[in-house]
Amino acid sequence: MKKTGYILLLIFVIACTGETDKSAEKSSAEVEYTGRVEQVDETLDQVLDPQARPAVLGRGYEWSEGPVWVAKHGFLLFSDVPTNTIYKWVPGEGVSEYLSPSGYTGQKERSGGGSNGLIIDQEGRLLLCQHGDRRIARMRAPLDNPSADFQTVAGQYDGKKFNSPNDLVQHSSGAIYFTDPPYGLEQGADDPARELDFQGVFRVDTNGNVTLLVDSLSRPNGLAFSPDEKTLYVANSDPDNAVWMAYRVMQDGGLSDGQVFYDATHKTDQERGLPDGMKVGADGYVYATGPGGVWIFNPAGEALGRIKTEMAVSNCAIGNDGSKLYMTADSLLLAMPIK
């Protein structure tokens, strides 16, 4: 087929399938599925149906990230980092714009800089990792009436700006743990605006005091607590050291005894994606985005299988009372049932 004919056909297909439509949600009879489950261990049956496939809830994003299920209101929020926007998905309604700007509120034009990781804190407020503003921030407005009015929770360590906070999680003590790789800087690790010479894992307590916990990881990214909060898992998004780490959480909130939970470096030259965002279910199973899709581990660090999504997956969230896993995968928003 000639190039012009192919382009016309592609335009027709996009028009029919809604390829660039960020807001459309198909009826149950027209649900689009992608990817598959790869089972490695038979105990995966206890976590999800190996025959299930991820359903496409939305598409057309530049790089979707940071999904969080808002149980009180029954909707999902997720970031589109390059467009500086947070979107909302509502069951039966689909996707709509929720908040913009989300991560960069400055006047100077710049590429990207939107929010990345999102969580709902213990008081029901939205906390954001803001790439462009290089801080952990709290939205002042209520969740059901959002506005780009933010309060800084943590913006500096030792008098220096963070690189670009990436993901965060809150401990039952109220302290917030977060990672700070350089991905949100316009020139990455080589950006002249960079002030810290390392990528850290930090803790900010309820008084706003920031503590450096780990500075030995080359690209710390996603993180999550075990159900008993005795372990903090941290992903390292380095193709030469693509590992998930497990740290013991001490009584004072510090971390110790860092051990490799799982090493996926051997997969980075074979499949798209790196260790990135993760969540831990109430049963202790770990859902970790990485090479090839979402990896499922038992608490002992044994891989039970993967949800292969056919594109790089950035993060995931558990919602609907633990019965559904949401995934942000490049230009897509996906979901599938879990047990």
VMD Tcl script that draws the C-alpha trace (Angstrom):
set ca {
  {0.00 0.00 0.00}
  {1.28 3.49 -0.85}
  {2.14 5.77 2.06}
  {-0.76 8.15 1.34}
  {-3.22 5.29 1.31}
  {-1.83 3.96 4.58}
  {-2.17 7.38 6.23}
  {-5.80 7.69 5.11}
  {-6.53 4.20 6.43}
  {-4.82 5.03 9.75}
  {-6.89 8.21 10.11}
  {-10.05 6.18 9.48}
  {-9.05 3.54 12.07}
  {-8.24 6.19 14.69}
  {-11.57 7.89 14.05}
  {-13.42 4.61 14.50}
  {-11.52 3.37 17.55}
  {-11.12 6.64 19.45}
  {-7.33 6.18 19.56}
  {-6.74 9.76 20.69}
  {-9.91 10.15 22.77}
  {-8.93 10.65 26.41}
  {-12.47 10.78 27.72}
  {-14.37 7.95 26.07}
  {-15.18 4.75 27.97}
  {-16.66 1.87 26.02}
  {-19.69 -0.10 27.06}
  {-19.13 -3.49 28.69}
  {-19.91 -5.21 25.38}
  {-17.19 -3.19 23.60}
  {-14.39 -3.30 26.15}
  {-10.94 -3.35 24.59}
  {-8.35 -5.66 26.12}
  {-4.59 -5.75 25.77}
  {-1.77 -7.93 27.04}
  {-1.99 -11.17 28.99}
  {-0.96 -12.88 32.22}
  {2.25 -14.88 32.31}
  {2.11 -17.44 35.11}
  {5.41 -18.60 36.64}
  {4.16 -20.23 39.85}
  {0.86 -22.04 40.43}
  {0.18 -19.94 43.53}
  {-0.50 -17.01 41.23}
  {-4.05 -18.44 41.12}
  {-4.48 -17.13 44.67}
  {-3.87 -13.56 43.47}
  {-5.54 -13.29 40.06}
  {-7.12 -15.30 37.28}
  {-4.34 -16.27 34.84}
  {-6.89 -16.07 32.02}
  {-7.83 -12.46 32.77}
  {-6.58 -9.62 30.58}
  {-6.14 -5.90 31.28}
  {-9.01 -3.73 30.03}
  {-8.31 -0.35 28.45}
  {-10.07 2.43 30.39}
  {-8.46 5.39 28.64}
  {-5.84 6.21 26.04}
  {-3.98 9.07 24.40}
  {-1.74 10.22 27.26}
  {1.90 11.22 26.82}
  {3.15 9.35 29.91}
  {0.55 8.24 32.45}
  {1.68 7.84 36.06}
  {0.84 7.85 39.75}
  {-2.65 6.26 39.91}
  {-4.54 6.46 43.21}
  {-8.00 5.11 44.01}
  {-10.11 7.61 45.95}
  {-12.39 5.29 47.93}
  {-14.51 8.04 49.50}
  {-15.62 9.35 46.11}
  {-15.30 6.18 44.02}
  {-12.97 7.48 41.33}
  {-9.36 7.09 40.21}
  {-6.85 9.91 39.77}
  {-3.68 9.64 37.69}
  {-1.00 11.96 36.34}
  {0.00 12.71 32.77}
  {3.47 14.01 33.57}
  {4.47 15.75 30.29}
  {1.17 17.63 29.97}
  {1.18 18.87 33.60}
  {-2.29 17.42 34.14}
  {-4.13 15.05 36.48}
  {-7.05 13.07 35.04}
  {-9.99 11.45 36.77}
  {-11.63 8.16 35.79}
  {-15.14 7.48 37.04}
  {-16.78 4.06 36.53}
  {-19.50 4.33 33.92}
  {-18.42 7.84 32.88}
  {-14.83 7.53 31.70}
  {-11.90 9.93 31.88}
  {-11.98 13.70 32.29}
  {-9.47 16.39 33.20}
  {-9.23 16.87 36.96}
  {-6.45 19.39 37.63}
  {-4.02 21.50 35.62}
  {-1.37 22.63 36.34}
  {-0.51 19.68 38.54}
  {3.24 19.76 39.05}
  {4.72 22.95 37.61}
  {3.23 26.29 38.61}
  {6.01 28.61 37.44}
  {5.77 31.27 34.74}
  {8.72 30.19 32.61}
  {7.79 27.83 29.80}
  {9.24 24.37 30.19}
  {8.60 20.87 28.94}
  {6.95 18.37 31.25}
  {7.15 19.04 34.93}
  {3.74 17.69 35.89}
  {2.83 15.68 38.95}
  {4.02 12.10 39.25}
  {3.15 10.01 42.32}
  {-0.17 10.75 44.05}
  {-1.63 9.56 47.35}
  {-4.56 10.44 49.59}
  {-3.25 11.26 53.05}
  {-4.73 10.24 56.39}
  {-6.89 13.36 56.45}
  {-8.31 12.73 52.97}
  {-6.22 15.31 51.14}
  {-4.33 14.92 47.86}
  {-0.54 14.74 48.16}
  {1.52 15.13 45.00}
  {5.10 14.61 43.85}
  {5.59 17.73 41.74}
  {8.35 17.38 39.18}
  {8.42 20.97 37.96}
  {8.16 22.62 41.38}
  {10.57 20.00 42.80}
  {8.62 19.34 45.97}
  {6.09 17.26 47.84}
  {2.91 19.32 47.93}
  {-0.61 19.13 49.33}
  {-3.64 20.39 47.42}
  {-5.51 22.79 49.71}
  {-8.87 22.28 48.00}
  {-11.17 19.32 48.77}
  {-10.98 16.31 46.48}
  {-14.42 16.88 44.99}
  {-13.66 20.52 44.10}
  {-10.00 20.62 43.02}
  {-7.89 23.70 42.37}
  {-4.20 24.35 41.67}
  {-3.61 25.82 45.12}
  {-0.78 23.93 46.79}
  {1.01 23.91 50.12}
  {4.62 22.76 50.28}
  {5.13 19.70 52.49}
  {8.84 19.28 51.68}
  {10.90 21.22 49.16}
  {14.50 21.10 50.36}
  {17.07 18.98 52.11}
  {20.02 20.61 53.87}
  {19.16 23.93 52.21}
  {19.18 22.48 48.69}
  {16.26 21.86 46.37}
  {15.24 18.29 45.66}
  {15.90 16.87 42.20}
  {12.29 15.97 41.34}
  {10.30 13.93 43.88}
  {8.89 10.90 42.10}
  {6.76 8.68 44.35}
  {5.54 8.72 47.93}
  {3.80 6.70 50.62}
  {2.52 7.59 54.09}
  {3.32 5.66 57.26}
  {0.70 5.21 59.98}
  {2.75 7.67 62.09}
  {1.85 10.35 59.57}
  {5.40 10.55 58.19}
  {5.77 10.62 54.40}
  {8.47 8.59 52.65}
  {9.45 9.58 49.12}
  {12.08 9.11 46.41}
  {13.97 11.80 44.52}
  {15.53 10.75 41.19}
  {16.37 13.39 38.53}
  {13.74 12.41 35.94}
  {11.73 15.63 36.32}
  {14.68 17.92 35.62}
  {14.66 19.10 32.00}
  {18.18 17.75 31.39}
  {17.97 14.92 33.90}
  {21.03 14.23 36.01}
  {23.04 16.71 33.90}
  {20.68 19.64 34.49}
  {22.61 22.73 35.69}
  {19.73 23.52 38.06}
  {20.39 20.34 40.01}
  {21.54 21.03 43.59}
  {21.88 17.58 45.20}
  {24.63 15.27 43.95}
  {22.75 12.08 44.85}
  {19.31 10.50 44.44}
  {17.78 9.87 47.83}
  {15.01 8.17 49.74}
  {13.67 10.69 52.26}
  {11.27 10.91 55.19}
  {9.38 14.04 56.19}
  {7.74 13.89 59.61}
  {4.55 15.60 60.75}
  {6.57 18.65 61.84}
  {8.08 19.08 58.39}
  {11.55 17.79 59.33}
  {13.22 16.06 56.37}
  {15.58 13.12 56.96}
  {17.76 11.41 54.37}
  {17.32 7.64 54.71}
  {19.15 6.16 51.70}
  {21.60 7.77 49.28}
  {23.17 4.65 47.76}
  {20.59 3.90 45.06}
  {21.31 5.16 41.56}
  {17.67 5.75 40.58}
  {15.23 5.26 43.50}
  {11.67 5.29 42.23}
  {8.51 3.53 43.47}
  {8.09 2.54 47.10}
  {5.55 0.78 49.32}
  {5.22 -0.58 52.86}
  {4.45 -4.16 53.79}
  {1.08 -4.51 55.57}
  {2.74 -4.53 59.01}
  {4.96 -1.56 58.03}
  {8.07 -3.46 59.11}
  {9.45 -3.44 55.55}
  {9.77 -0.66 52.98}
  {10.19 -1.81 49.39}
  {12.01 0.56 47.02}
  {12.40 0.16 43.25}
  {15.62 1.17 41.51}
  {15.00 2.23 37.89}
  {18.52 1.65 36.61}
  {18.88 -0.69 33.61}
  {22.30 -1.74 34.93}
  {20.96 -2.44 38.43}
  {17.23 -3.06 37.99}
  {16.38 -4.23 41.49}
  {13.70 -3.97 44.11}
  {15.13 -3.41 47.57}
  {13.63 -4.32 50.95}
  {14.58 -2.26 54.02}
  {13.73 -2.88 57.65}
  {11.76 0.02 59.13}
  {13.11 0.95 62.55}
  {11.11 2.30 65.48}
  {12.43 5.83 64.92}
  {11.31 5.74 61.30}
  {14.74 5.10 59.86}
  {15.71 2.28 57.49}
  {18.31 -0.45 57.91}
  {19.40 -3.84 56.57}
  {18.74 -3.09 52.92}
  {18.53 -6.34 50.95}
  {17.81 -7.09 47.30}
  {14.22 -8.31 47.18}
  {14.42 -9.24 43.50}
  {16.90 -8.52 40.69}
  {15.45 -8.09 37.18}
  {18.57 -6.68 35.50}
  {18.71 -9.70 33.19}
  {15.37 -8.61 31.69}
  {16.12 -4.97 30.90}
  {17.67 -5.62 27.49}
  {14.82 -7.93 26.49}
  {11.62 -6.10 27.46}
  {10.41 -2.54 27.89}
  {10.18 -1.00 31.30}
  {12.20 -0.80 34.52}
  {11.39 -1.21 38.22}
  {9.05 1.71 38.85}
  {5.86 2.20 40.86}
  {4.50 -0.52 43.13}
  {1.73 -1.38 45.57}
  {1.35 -4.06 48.26}
  {-1.96 -5.78 48.90}
  {-3.40 -6.43 52.34}
  {-2.26 -10.05 51.96}
  {1.37 -8.97 51.47}
  {1.63 -9.72 47.75}
  {3.69 -7.13 45.91}
  {2.55 -5.68 42.57}
  {5.63 -4.05 41.03}
  {5.92 -2.48 37.61}
  {9.07 -3.54 35.81}
  {10.46 -5.05 32.60}
  {7.60 -6.47 30.55}
  {4.73 -5.32 32.76}
  {3.56 -5.74 36.36}
  {5.42 -8.37 38.38}
  {3.63 -10.18 41.21}
  {5.80 -11.33 44.12}
  {4.97 -13.16 47.32}
  {6.40 -11.69 50.56}
  {9.43 -13.97 50.26}
  {10.49 -12.25 47.03}
  {9.50 -15.09 44.73}
  {8.07 -14.06 41.35}
  {4.67 -15.69 40.77}
  {4.04 -14.16 37.36}
  {3.59 -10.99 35.37}
  {0.80 -8.97 33.82}
  {2.35 -8.37 30.41}
  {1.00 -5.14 29.00}
  {2.89 -4.90 25.69}
  {4.30 -1.50 26.66}
  {6.22 0.05 29.52}
  {4.18 0.32 32.73}
  {4.95 3.15 35.13}
  {2.79 2.50 38.18}
  {-0.24 0.75 39.62}
  {-2.93 1.15 42.27}
  {-5.21 -1.20 44.17}
  {-8.84 -0.09 44.39}
  {-12.46 -1.14 44.76}
  {-11.91 -2.71 48.20}
  {-8.90 -4.63 46.92}
  {-10.67 -6.25 43.97}
  {-9.11 -4.31 41.09}
  {-5.61 -3.38 39.96}
  {-5.26 -0.16 37.96}
  {-2.17 0.36 35.79}
  {-0.70 3.38 34.04}
  {1.08 2.12 30.93}
  {2.64 4.78 28.73}
  {-0.32 6.19 26.75}
  {-2.92 3.93 28.42}
  {-4.92 3.54 31.60}
  {-5.62 -0.15 32.29}
  {-7.44 -2.25 34.90}
  {-8.01 -5.88 35.71}
  {-9.62 -7.84 38.55}
  {-7.52 -9.30 41.33}
  {-8.54 -11.63 44.15}
}
mol new
graphics top color blue
foreach p $ca { graphics top sphere $p radius 0.5 }
foreach p [lrange $ca 0 end-1] q [lrange $ca 1 end] { graphics top cylinder $p $q radius 0.2 }
display resetview
